[in-house]
């Protein structure tokens, strides 16, 4: 287990993030965001402190062993369907229920 120091988010960093995100923040919001982002990094640092070595041992197949147990339904049946290849739909079949179509494509409202 390694010990790391949590980096501190500065107000200048928050302001730069706000500019890149097209956000207009007041000084109070910048201060709150700076405090919250620093706390989030602290929580991430705590997660990084967890001992993962027992779960990272390689299996004989060269894959990483996983500590996660697969879930099943309460009935005991698997929730997954078989991965069976099917015939792909044709363009005409895909467009048959479209409210509007033009030149073999869906017509959607402009967003810009």
Buried (B, 14 or more C-beta within 10 A) or exposed (E): EEEEEBEEBEBEBBBEBBEEEEEEBEEEEBEEBBEEBBEEBEEEBEEEEEEEEEEEEEEEEEEEEEEEEEEEEEEEEEEEEEEEEEEEEEEEEEBEEEEEBEEEEEEEEEEE
